[in-house]
Amino acid sequence: MEPLTAAAIRGSFVNLSKTQAKALNLPAGLEQTDWDTLDYLGWRDPKAPARAYLVLWRDGKPLGLALRAPSTSGSRGSALCNLCWSAHKPSDVVLFVAPRAGSAGRDGNTVGTYICADLACSLYVRGLRPLELPQGESLVEPAERARRLTDRLGTFVDRVLA
């Protein structure tokens, strides 16, 4: 992923007002981010944990999505992230909901998908962050898993933009 500045991040959001984007809390340690290990920049707001943000490069420019998460999870067993297809304990996968872009989002329309609660999918597919559960897709090369992650993230973004 290409590096992002704070200004580029704030200006990238398609489902936030400019005022909301200006007020959001940027990820801690942004200056030390290892951009080569990321397919997208994702973080949870430490002051409001139900808020999360994703920023990715699309068509040569940054595109940001604001997300919301429920405060609790009541599942048992295991859960699968819809982006990286990593299996986790249920509390480690969250249904993130994004307001649609434009007037549809202002009218309250949303789309959602299950994503790793820590938004570290890029690290999981590259084997840079350990997983607690056995993985079915672990035999696939990390580069291919990263490509599949990017494709699935693109599908989610398309739904937000639709």
N, C-alpha and C positions, 0 to 999 in steps of 0.2 A: 504494500500500500504506500502511496506517496504521502509524505508528511503534510500535516495540516497545522495552520496557525489558529490561535484563538479567534481571530476575526473571521477566518474562513469557516470555522465550525459554527460560530454564531449566525453567519449569513447563509448557512446551508439548509436550514430547516424548512421543509415544505408543509408541515402541519403545526407550526407555531406562529404566533404573531411576532413581529419584530421586537415588540416590548417583552414578550415572554422569552424569546431567544436571548435578548440582551441580559435578562435577569437570571438565566440558568447557571448552575454551578458546573464549571468545567471539570474534567477529571483531574484528580491529584497527580502530580508528576508528569504532566503533559510534555514538558521539555525533555524528559528522559525516555519517552516512548520509543520502543524498538519497532519502528514502522515496518521493517522487513518481515516480521513475524505475524502481521495482521492482515486480514482481508477486509476488516472494517474496524472502526474505533467504537467500542461500546462501553458504557459505564452507567452505574446507578448513582443517583444523587444522594450523597451521604447525609444531607439535611432532610431529605424526603425520600426514603427508600422505595416508595411505591413508584417513583419517577425514574425512568431510564431513557437513555439516548443511544442511537446508532448513527454513525456517519460513515459513508462509503463513497468511493469515487464511482461516478456514473456519467457516461458520455463526456469524459474529460473534466468534470467538475465535481466538487463535493455535494452530496445530497444527504441531509440529515432527517431523521425520524424521531419524534418524541413518542415514548411508550409509557404505558401505565401497567402496574402489576398488582394483583390482589395482595392483601397483607398476610394471608395465611393459605396453607395448602393442607388438604385433608386426605391425600391419597396414600396408598400402601403399595408395596412391591417396588417396581422400577418404572422409570419414565424415560422417554426418548425425545431428545431435542430435534425439532423439525428442521433446523439449519445444518447442524454438523452430524446429526444422527448418532450422537453419543448417548449411551445408556447411563443413567444416573439414578440415585435415590430420588424419590418423588419430590422432596423438598428442594432438590437442586435443579429442577426444571420448572419453569413458571409460564403461565399463560400471559404473555405480554400483549396488550391491546394498543393499537395506534389509531388515533383519529385519522380519517381519510383527509387527503389534501383538498384544499379549496372549500367551496361552499358546502359540499357533502359533510366534511368534518365539522364545519361551523354549525351544521344542522344536527350534529350528534352521531353521525354514522362512523362506525369503527370497523376495523378488521383485527384479527388476532392470530397468534401462533404460539406454540410452545417453544421456548428458547432456554438455554442454559441460564440459570439464575444469575451467575456471575458474568454473563455475556462474554465468556472467554473461549468461544467456539474455535477461533483461529488457533489458539494454543492447544486445544484438545486434538484437532485434526493433525497437527504437526508433532504430537507426542511431547510437547513442551510443558504440559501440565498433566500430572497423573490422574487416571480415572480409577474409581473404586470398584466398578463392576466390569465383568467381561464384556468385550466389545465384538459385535458381529462383523463390523466393517474394518477391523484392525488389520486385515491382510491386504487391504488396498493401500497403495503407496500414498504417503502424505500429500504429495503434489496433486494427485487425483482427488483425494478427499477435499483438499482446499478448493479445487475447481468445482466440485459438486456443491460445496458450501456456498460458493459465490453464485452458482446457478439458483440454488434454493432461496438465497437471500434476494436475488433479483426478482424471483416470482413473488415474494412477499412485498417487495417495494412496488411492483406492478399493481398489486391489489390495493395498496395505500393510495397510489396515484390515480387509479381508475375512477 
